[in-house]
């Protein structure tokens, strides 16, 4: 029960913080931050605590593998935001989720390669980040007052999505659990909240900036694969987080140097 409460507090705090950043700062910044290994780090950490380091070593590479599906989710949601008719939020949810499931299903039959998988997905994410950087960003056009009911709904949605993902190891093989550990558990509720409370334009801005941060998930999960069995969960997490954040700093400087962002 205590672990469940910790999970709930962690993921709700992240989603509410990213939502506040989107509404008070900018959707672009929120999108970049949501691509960081916030969801994957929490998921893999709880996998290690509940199922052991050996289990995480099996799933960490599949987490990187699953980023192909996470990228498909982002592209699917981005494309769907050009539809602005009735039930647009539901439409975006269906399109992105189907995109994710199709790629995840295909990935479940393809074992990850310890070198090629991280290299290929990292390259694809960089290409996606460069492509999306040329697309227009939309700022918030209104600032709505957040009520207690809003917070309750946002929290419930976040907890429900996260609990489904973190409990998968009880019911599915490690490869499936690993692939789904990269499911955008933090990003999805953030998108739905912004899309519903604001518009498809702000949701599109968040999703187009996500691939920039997803490159750090590759580094994070790759280091978890090597460090958890050797130096333990705590130090492995610290090393992986520090390295992934360092990558983003360097990556941003490189992008700025070449005037990509």
ROKEBA-305333 format. One record per residue (C-alpha): residue number from 1; x, z, y negated. Coordinates in nm, 3 decimals, always signed. Layout:
<recs>
NUM|X|Z|Y
...
</recs>
This chain:
<recs>
1|+0.000|+0.000|+0.000
2|+0.285|+0.087|-0.238
3|+0.445|-0.254|-0.174
4|+0.114|-0.424|-0.247
5|+0.085|-0.244|-0.581
6|+0.443|-0.342|-0.673
7|+0.368|-0.706|-0.586
8|+0.053|-0.701|-0.799
9|+0.224|-0.545|-1.101
10|+0.520|-0.784|-1.082
11|+0.327|-1.111|-1.062
12|+0.055|-1.009|-1.308
13|+0.318|-0.902|-1.563
14|+0.493|-1.238|-1.530
15|+0.179|-1.449|-1.565
16|+0.043|-1.248|-1.858
17|+0.383|-1.265|-2.031
18|+0.411|-1.643|-1.985
19|+0.052|-1.685|-2.104
20|+0.127|-1.481|-2.416
21|+0.439|-1.692|-2.480
22|+0.234|-2.012|-2.443
23|-0.032|-1.885|-2.684
24|+0.190|-1.709|-2.939
25|+0.518|-1.906|-2.924
26|+0.466|-2.250|-2.766
27|+0.350|-2.412|-2.441
28|+0.688|-2.590|-2.422
29|+0.885|-2.264|-2.405
30|+0.637|-2.120|-2.157
31|+0.670|-2.430|-1.940
32|+1.049|-2.409|-1.933
33|+1.040|-2.039|-1.847
34|+0.779|-2.089|-1.575
35|+1.019|-2.326|-1.400
36|+1.274|-2.046|-1.358
37|+1.293|-1.879|-1.014
38|+1.039|-1.615|-1.107
39|+0.792|-1.696|-0.829
40|+1.046|-1.789|-0.562
41|+1.265|-1.488|-0.634
42|+0.977|-1.243|-0.593
43|+0.849|-1.422|-0.282
44|+1.189|-1.436|-0.110
45|+1.264|-1.077|-0.212
46|+0.944|-0.949|-0.051
47|+1.006|-1.171|+0.253
48|+1.342|-0.991|+0.293
49|+1.192|-0.645|+0.245
50|+0.900|-0.703|+0.482
51|+1.047|-0.939|+0.744
52|+1.422|-0.892|+0.721
53|+1.729|-1.076|+0.593
54|+1.752|-1.304|+0.898
55|+1.401|-1.428|+0.827
56|+1.489|-1.507|+0.464
57|+1.801|-1.694|+0.577
58|+1.570|-1.914|+0.786
59|+1.326|-1.973|+0.500
60|+1.562|-2.006|+0.199
61|+1.659|-2.367|+0.271
62|+1.295|-2.447|+0.335
63|+1.221|-2.299|-0.006
64|+1.449|-2.565|-0.158
65|+1.285|-2.819|+0.072
66|+0.950|-2.710|-0.068
67|+1.055|-2.798|-0.421
68|+0.978|-3.161|-0.331
69|+0.617|-3.045|-0.291
70|+0.637|-2.832|-0.607
71|+0.752|-3.138|-0.800
72|+0.463|-3.337|-0.650
73|+0.230|-3.059|-0.770
74|+0.372|-3.084|-1.124
75|+0.345|-3.463|-1.135
76|-0.007|-3.453|-0.992
77|-0.121|-3.197|-1.247
78|+0.048|-3.386|-1.531
79|-0.126|-3.714|-1.440
80|-0.461|-3.541|-1.396
81|-0.452|-3.401|-1.752
82|-0.513|-3.751|-1.888
83|-0.868|-3.708|-1.760
84|-1.062|-3.512|-2.021
85|-1.417|-3.534|-1.888
86|-1.638|-3.269|-1.733
87|-1.485|-3.033|-1.479
88|-1.137|-3.142|-1.589
89|-0.980|-2.811|-1.483
90|-1.127|-2.842|-1.134
91|-1.015|-3.205|-1.118
92|-0.657|-3.113|-1.215
93|-0.654|-2.831|-0.960
94|-0.773|-3.060|-0.680
95|-0.531|-3.344|-0.763
96|-0.227|-3.117|-0.792
97|-0.313|-2.916|-0.482
98|-0.369|-3.226|-0.269
99|-0.040|-3.371|-0.399
100|+0.135|-3.051|-0.294
101|-0.026|-3.036|+0.049
102|+0.053|-3.398|+0.135
103|+0.425|-3.359|+0.059
104|+0.438|-3.013|+0.221
105|+0.281|-3.157|+0.538
106|+0.542|-3.434|+0.551
107|+0.825|-3.187|+0.484
108|+0.715|-2.965|+0.773
109|+0.836|-3.238|+1.012
110|+1.172|-3.288|+0.837
111|+1.435|-3.012|+0.871
112|+1.632|-2.942|+0.551
113|+1.998|-3.037|+0.530
114|+2.229|-2.768|+0.396
115|+2.397|-3.010|+0.152
116|+2.177|-3.318|+0.112
117|+1.848|-3.135|+0.053
118|+1.969|-2.929|-0.248
119|+2.157|-3.230|-0.387
120|+1.861|-3.469|-0.362
121|+1.599|-3.232|-0.505
122|+1.835|-3.122|-0.786
123|+1.888|-3.487|-0.880
124|+1.514|-3.560|-0.872
125|+1.441|-3.259|-1.092
126|+1.703|-3.365|-1.348
127|+1.558|-3.717|-1.356
128|+1.207|-3.572|-1.397
129|+1.322|-3.338|-1.676
130|+1.483|-3.630|-1.862
131|+1.173|-3.847|-1.818
132|+0.930|-3.578|-1.932
133|+1.150|-3.482|-2.228
134|+1.054|-3.813|-2.389
135|+0.684|-3.730|-2.369
136|+0.498|-3.559|-2.650
137|+0.463|-3.181|-2.666
138|+0.138|-3.033|-2.796
139|+0.118|-2.703|-2.980
140|-0.170|-2.458|-2.967
141|-0.445|-2.558|-3.208
142|-0.630|-2.229|-3.188
143|-0.549|-1.871|-3.106
144|-0.818|-1.696|-2.908
145|-0.846|-1.320|-2.890
146|-0.771|-1.194|-2.541
147|-1.040|-0.960|-2.411
148|-1.027|-0.706|-2.128
149|-1.238|-0.943|-1.916
150|-0.985|-1.222|-1.976
151|-0.700|-0.999|-1.858
152|-0.901|-0.891|-1.551
153|-0.981|-1.250|-1.452
154|-0.620|-1.365|-1.507
155|-0.486|-1.072|-1.305
156|-0.726|-1.122|-1.016
157|-0.648|-1.494|-0.995
158|-0.273|-1.429|-0.997
159|-0.282|-1.156|-0.734
160|-0.504|-1.363|-0.503
161|-0.271|-1.665|-0.510
162|+0.043|-1.457|-0.464
163|-0.094|-1.250|-0.176
164|-0.194|-1.563|+0.014
165|+0.161|-1.703|-0.012
166|+0.347|-1.379|+0.068
167|+0.131|-1.311|+0.374
168|+0.184|-1.654|+0.529
169|+0.471|-1.533|+0.755
170|+0.216|-1.334|+0.952
171|+0.027|-1.646|+1.052
172|+0.257|-1.952|+1.034
173|+0.609|-2.051|+1.151
174|+0.906|-1.975|+0.925
175|+0.947|-2.338|+0.817
176|+0.590|-2.352|+0.682
177|+0.627|-2.012|+0.513
178|+0.956|-2.128|+0.361
179|+0.806|-2.446|+0.222
180|+0.512|-2.257|+0.074
181|+0.743|-1.991|-0.073
182|+0.817|-2.252|-0.341
183|+0.447|-2.291|-0.419
184|+0.398|-2.242|-0.796
185|+0.240|-1.897|-0.761
186|+0.320|-1.805|-1.123
187|+0.274|-2.152|-1.272
188|-0.070|-2.227|-1.125
189|-0.261|-1.933|-1.275
190|-0.076|-1.991|-1.604
191|-0.188|-2.356|-1.607
192|-0.547|-2.274|-1.521
193|-0.566|-2.007|-1.791
194|-0.422|-2.235|-2.062
195|-0.619|-2.541|-1.947
196|-0.946|-2.348|-1.940
197|-0.898|-2.146|-2.261
198|-0.734|-2.422|-2.465
199|-0.717|-2.785|-2.350
200|-0.560|-3.039|-2.116
201|-0.298|-3.118|-2.383
202|-0.146|-2.769|-2.381
203|-0.158|-2.759|-1.999
204|+0.018|-3.097|-1.993
205|+0.290|-2.962|-2.224
206|+0.355|-2.668|-1.991
207|+0.373|-2.878|-1.676
208|+0.597|-3.148|-1.827
209|+0.858|-2.888|-1.918
210|+0.858|-2.717|-1.579
211|+1.107|-2.946|-1.395
212|+1.376|-2.845|-1.646
213|+1.366|-2.489|-1.514
214|+1.305|-2.575|-1.148
215|+1.668|-2.681|-1.109
216|+1.756|-2.312|-1.127
217|+1.538|-2.245|-0.821
218|+1.765|-2.477|-0.619
219|+2.068|-2.268|-0.714
220|+1.882|-1.939|-0.663
221|+1.755|-2.016|-0.312
222|+2.084|-2.175|-0.207
223|+2.273|-1.860|-0.304
224|+2.013|-1.638|-0.137
225|+2.079|-1.831|+0.184
226|+2.450|-1.737|+0.169
227|+2.449|-1.398|-0.006
228|+2.163|-1.204|+0.154
229|+2.332|-1.195|+0.498
230|+2.677|-1.119|+0.352
231|+2.638|-0.884|+0.054
232|+2.280|-0.766|+0.099
233|+1.947|-0.807|-0.077
234|+2.027|-0.624|-0.403
235|+2.362|-0.786|-0.483
236|+2.249|-1.118|-0.341
237|+1.951|-1.117|-0.577
238|+2.169|-1.025|-0.875
239|+2.423|-1.299|-0.799
240|+2.151|-1.559|-0.741
241|+1.960|-1.468|-1.059
242|+2.272|-1.461|-1.276
243|+2.391|-1.797|-1.140
244|+2.054|-1.963|-1.184
245|+2.026|-1.842|-1.544
246|+2.383|-1.955|-1.612
247|+2.290|-2.299|-1.483
248|+1.998|-2.321|-1.726
249|+2.222|-2.226|-2.020
250|+2.478|-2.492|-1.924
251|+2.207|-2.746|-1.849
252|+2.042|-2.690|-2.188
253|+2.374|-2.733|-2.367
254|+2.439|-3.059|-2.180
255|+2.087|-3.185|-2.261
256|+2.134|-3.091|-2.627
257|+2.475|-3.258|-2.639
258|+2.327|-3.586|-2.517
259|+2.017|-3.530|-2.736
260|+1.783|-3.534|-2.436
261|+1.580|-3.235|-2.557
</recs>
